[in-house]
Amino acid sequence: ELMCDTTKVQLRQLNDREIQTYVELDNPISCAGSFKAESLGIALF
């Protein structure tokens, strides 16, 4: 059985420095969409 859920998210406006800091500190590269909704990713919303 195949199941699929769709979730819409809206990130707040981020500047280059905020994005760079997030990527360096939380290393979300292997995550779906390259962000985490938990941990430091909560600051993206």
C-alpha positions in Angstrom: 0.0 0.0 0.0 1.3 3.4 -1.0 0.4 6.4 1.1 1.2 10.1 0.5 0.7 13.2 2.5 1.1 16.7 1.2 2.1 19.6 3.5 2.4 23.2 2.5 4.9 25.3 4.5 5.8 29.0 4.1 9.2 30.1 5.2 9.8 33.7 6.4 11.9 36.0 4.4 15.6 35.0 5.0 18.7 36.9 4.1 21.9 35.2 2.8 23.6 35.3 6.2 20.6 33.6 8.0 20.5 30.9 5.4 24.3 30.3 5.6 24.2 30.2 9.4 21.3 27.7 9.4 23.0 25.4 6.9 26.3 25.5 8.8 24.8 24.8 12.2 22.0 22.4 11.4 23.4 20.6 8.3 20.0 19.9 6.7 21.4 18.8 3.4 20.2 15.2 3.7 16.6 16.2 4.7 13.7 16.3 2.4 13.4 19.9 1.1 16.8 20.6 2.8 15.2 22.0 5.9 14.2 20.6 9.3 10.9 21.5 10.9 12.5 20.7 14.3 15.8 21.7 15.9 17.1 25.0 14.5 14.8 24.8 11.6 12.0 26.3 13.6 13.7 29.7 13.2 13.0 29.5 9.4 9.2 29.9 9.9 
